Amino acid sequence: MSSAKAGDTVHVHYTGRFEDGVVFDTSQGKPPLQFVLGTGAVIPGFEQAVDGLSVGDTVTAEIAPEDAYGRRSDELVLDVPRENFPDDADPQVGQQFAMTAGDGQQTPVTVTGVDGETVQIDANHPLAGKSLHFELELVKIGG
């Protein structure tokens, strides 16, 4: 039986949990996640956990922040003038917006504070700084 290697299209069922056991994402009840191994389509720790598995194998992987969404960075928490938001926007804590950089690339940001004419946004990935635990099952190798 062959094992998954870089360049293979793999189909994986997964359940992702935080350290406290709370599920943050799962493929159960849906088609398995399909991606090409070794292309960076998923976080590095997820790829490493799948690499070498054979169809039917299951594994539990603990993925440190460095191999997931990185560490949180205080530099990505910014205070921006309210006037930088569209006229029809009413920024509220918890809302998400897309911030456009000078090169046109969009980054999702979350509003973390509103104070008069200043809006605090956080451009960290919501899972940044968290250790993630995945239960994985390789269900298929190939298209």
C-alpha positions as CSV (number, residue, x, y, z in Angstrom):
1,M,0.0,0.0,0.0
2,S,1.4,3.4,-1.0
3,S,1.8,6.3,1.4
4,A,1.1,9.9,0.9
5,K,4.0,12.0,-0.4
6,A,4.6,15.5,-1.8
7,G,2.7,16.0,-5.1
8,D,-0.1,13.6,-4.2
9,T,-3.7,14.7,-4.1
10,V,-4.9,13.6,-0.7
11,H,-8.4,13.4,0.8
12,V,-8.5,13.8,4.6
13,H,-11.2,13.8,7.2
14,Y,-10.3,15.9,10.2
15,T,-11.5,17.4,13.5
16,G,-9.6,20.3,14.9
17,R,-9.8,21.1,18.6
18,F,-8.3,23.7,20.9
19,E,-6.3,22.6,23.9
20,D,-9.4,22.7,26.0
21,G,-11.1,20.2,23.7
22,V,-13.5,22.6,22.0
23,V,-13.9,21.8,18.3
24,F,-13.2,24.7,16.0
25,D,-13.5,22.9,12.7
26,T,-14.4,19.5,11.3
27,S,-15.0,17.8,8.0
28,Q,-17.4,15.3,9.5
29,G,-20.7,15.2,7.7
30,K,-19.0,16.9,4.7
31,P,-16.7,15.7,1.9
32,P,-13.1,15.2,3.1
33,L,-10.6,18.0,2.7
34,Q,-8.8,17.6,-0.6
35,F,-5.4,19.2,-1.3
36,V,-2.0,18.6,-3.0
37,L,0.5,17.6,-0.4
38,G,3.6,19.7,-0.3
39,T,2.2,22.8,-1.9
40,G,1.4,24.8,1.2
41,A,-2.4,24.7,0.6
42,V,-2.8,23.9,4.4
43,I,-0.9,24.8,7.4
44,P,2.6,23.2,7.7
45,G,1.8,21.1,10.7
46,F,-1.2,19.6,9.0
47,E,0.8,18.7,5.9
48,Q,3.5,17.1,8.1
49,A,0.9,15.0,9.9
50,V,-0.5,13.7,6.6
51,D,2.9,13.0,4.9
52,G,3.6,9.3,5.0
53,L,0.2,8.1,5.9
54,S,-1.5,5.3,4.0
55,V,-5.2,5.2,3.2
56,G,-7.2,4.3,6.3
57,D,-4.5,5.5,8.7
58,T,-5.6,7.8,11.5
59,V,-3.3,10.0,13.5
60,T,-3.7,12.7,16.3
61,A,-1.4,15.7,15.8
62,E,-0.6,18.5,18.1
63,I,0.4,21.5,16.0
64,A,2.3,24.3,17.7
65,P,1.5,27.9,16.7
66,E,4.7,28.1,14.6
67,D,3.5,25.3,12.4
68,A,-0.1,26.6,12.3
69,Y,-1.0,30.3,12.0
70,G,2.0,31.7,13.8
71,R,2.3,33.6,17.0
72,R,0.1,36.7,17.7
73,S,1.8,39.9,16.9
74,D,1.0,43.1,18.8
75,E,2.2,45.0,15.7
76,L,-0.9,43.7,13.8
77,V,-3.3,45.5,16.3
78,L,-3.8,49.0,14.9
79,D,-5.7,52.1,15.7
80,V,-7.2,53.6,12.5
81,P,-9.2,56.7,11.9
82,R,-13.0,56.1,11.6
83,E,-12.8,58.0,8.3
84,N,-10.8,55.1,6.7
85,F,-14.0,53.0,6.8
86,P,-16.7,53.3,4.1
87,D,-19.3,56.0,4.8
88,D,-22.0,53.4,5.2
89,A,-20.0,51.2,7.6
90,D,-20.8,51.3,11.3
91,P,-17.8,49.4,12.9
92,Q,-18.7,47.3,15.9
93,V,-16.5,45.1,18.1
94,G,-16.3,41.6,16.6
95,Q,-17.1,42.8,13.0
96,Q,-14.8,41.7,10.3
97,F,-13.6,43.9,7.4
98,A,-11.1,43.5,4.5
99,M,-8.2,45.8,4.7
100,T,-6.6,46.6,1.4
101,A,-2.8,47.1,1.3
102,G,-0.9,49.3,-1.1
103,D,-0.3,46.4,-3.4
104,G,-4.0,45.6,-3.6
105,Q,-3.8,42.5,-1.4
106,Q,-6.7,42.2,1.0
107,T,-6.3,41.1,4.7
108,P,-9.2,40.2,6.9
109,V,-9.3,42.2,10.1
110,T,-11.5,42.1,13.2
111,V,-12.7,45.2,15.0
112,T,-11.5,44.9,18.7
113,G,-12.4,48.4,19.9
114,V,-14.3,51.6,18.9
115,D,-13.6,54.9,20.6
116,G,-15.1,58.0,19.1
117,E,-13.2,58.6,15.8
118,T,-10.7,55.7,16.3
119,V,-11.3,52.1,15.5
120,Q,-8.9,49.4,16.8
121,I,-8.5,46.5,14.4
122,D,-6.6,43.2,14.7
123,A,-5.1,41.7,11.6
124,N,-3.8,38.6,13.3
125,H,-5.4,35.3,12.1
126,P,-8.1,34.3,14.6
127,L,-6.1,31.1,15.4
128,A,-2.7,32.8,15.7
129,G,-0.9,31.9,18.9
130,K,-3.0,28.8,19.5
131,S,-1.8,25.2,19.7
132,L,-4.1,23.1,17.6
133,H,-5.0,19.4,18.0
134,F,-6.2,17.5,14.9
135,E,-7.6,14.0,14.5
136,L,-6.8,13.0,10.9
137,E,-7.9,10.1,8.7
138,L,-6.4,9.7,5.2
139,V,-9.3,8.4,3.1
140,K,-7.9,8.6,-0.4
141,I,-4.8,9.3,-2.4
142,G,-5.3,10.6,-5.9
143,G,-7.8,12.7,-7.9
